Amino acid sequence: LYRARYLALLVTGENHPELALIDSNIGLILHAVGEYDISLRFLEKALQLNLTYHGPKSLKVAVSYHLVARTQSCMGDFRSALTNEKETFTIYKTQLGEEHDKTKESGECLRHLTQQAVVL
């Protein structure tokens, strides 16, 4: 994926919507192997690109916020994770409704993060 990202950068430049998908995938792989700091950088870049190209209420943006929140949670930064997961929940609630599985899942994640933030 690093090679794919490099080639995409050569062809399209730094600001292209396809880079958001590549950066998200790199971030997920790095997250899976416990490289949270580097993972967070890729996921935050993907979030910024998704915000730029899809707008603040896009479901792609909601997924990006969730991935950033999940990584921040693994790093012990529960307050930042809570802030980002609130964005996810708001987008899901607005776009999909309160009864959708994604909205409920995000709500559960919010409760867990709130509990963790209070404990610390």
C-alpha positions in Angstrom: 0.0 0.0 0.0 2.9 2.3 0.6 3.9 1.8 -3.0 0.4 2.4 -4.2 0.3 5.6 -2.2 3.6 6.8 -3.6 2.4 6.1 -7.2 -0.9 7.9 -6.5 1.0 10.9 -5.1 3.2 11.0 -8.3 0.1 10.9 -10.5 -2.5 13.0 -8.6 -0.6 15.0 -6.0 -1.3 15.2 -2.3 -4.9 16.3 -2.4 -7.0 13.6 -4.2 -10.0 11.7 -2.8 -8.5 8.3 -3.7 -5.6 9.0 -1.3 -8.2 9.1 1.6 -9.0 5.4 0.9 -5.3 4.4 0.6 -4.5 6.4 3.8 -7.4 4.8 5.7 -6.2 1.3 4.6 -2.6 2.0 5.6 -3.9 3.4 9.0 -6.0 0.2 9.6 -3.0 -2.1 8.9 -0.8 0.0 11.2 -3.5 -0.1 13.9 -3.7 -3.9 13.6 0.0 -4.2 14.3 0.0 -1.8 17.2 1.7 1.2 15.5 -0.9 3.7 16.8 1.1 6.9 16.4 1.8 6.3 12.7 -1.7 4.9 12.2 -3.2 8.1 13.6 -1.3 10.3 11.2 -2.6 8.4 8.2 -6.2 8.3 9.5 -6.2 12.0 10.3 -4.9 12.7 6.8 -7.7 10.5 5.4 -10.2 12.4 7.6 -9.1 15.8 6.2 -9.3 14.6 2.6 -12.8 13.1 3.2 -14.0 16.3 4.8 -12.6 18.3 1.8 -14.1 16.1 -0.9 -17.2 14.7 0.7 -18.3 17.4 3.2 -18.8 17.3 6.9 -22.0 15.2 6.9 -20.8 12.4 4.7 -20.9 8.8 5.8 -17.3 8.5 4.7 -16.4 11.3 7.1 -18.3 9.5 9.8 -16.2 6.3 9.3 -13.0 8.4 9.3 -14.0 10.0 12.6 -14.7 6.6 14.0 -11.3 5.2 12.9 -9.5 8.2 14.4 -11.5 7.8 17.7 -10.7 4.1 17.9 -7.0 4.7 17.4 -7.0 7.5 20.0 -8.8 5.2 22.4 -6.1 2.6 22.0 -3.5 5.3 22.7 -5.3 6.2 26.0 -6.5 9.6 24.7 -10.1 9.0 25.6 -11.1 12.7 25.6 -10.1 13.2 22.0 -11.6 9.8 21.1 -14.8 10.9 22.7 -14.9 14.1 20.7 -14.4 12.3 17.4 -16.9 9.6 18.2 -19.5 12.3 19.0 -19.0 13.5 15.4 -19.5 10.0 14.1 -22.7 9.6 16.2 -24.1 13.0 15.0 -23.5 12.2 11.3 -25.0 8.7 11.7 -28.0 10.0 13.6 -28.6 12.7 11.0 -28.1 10.6 7.9 -29.4 7.2 9.0 -31.7 7.8 12.0 -31.6 6.8 15.6 -32.7 3.2 15.0 -30.0 2.3 12.5 -27.4 -0.3 13.6 -24.5 2.1 12.9 -26.0 4.8 15.1 -26.6 2.3 17.9 -23.1 1.0 17.6 -21.7 4.5 17.7 -23.8 5.2 20.8 -22.4 2.2 22.5 -18.9 3.3 21.7 -19.7 6.8 23.1 -20.9 5.2 26.4 -17.7 3.1 26.6 -15.4 6.1 25.9 -17.3 8.3 28.4 -16.8 5.6 31.0 -13.1 5.4 30.2 -12.6 9.2 30.2 -14.3 9.4 33.6 -12.1 6.6 35.0 -9.0 8.4 33.9 
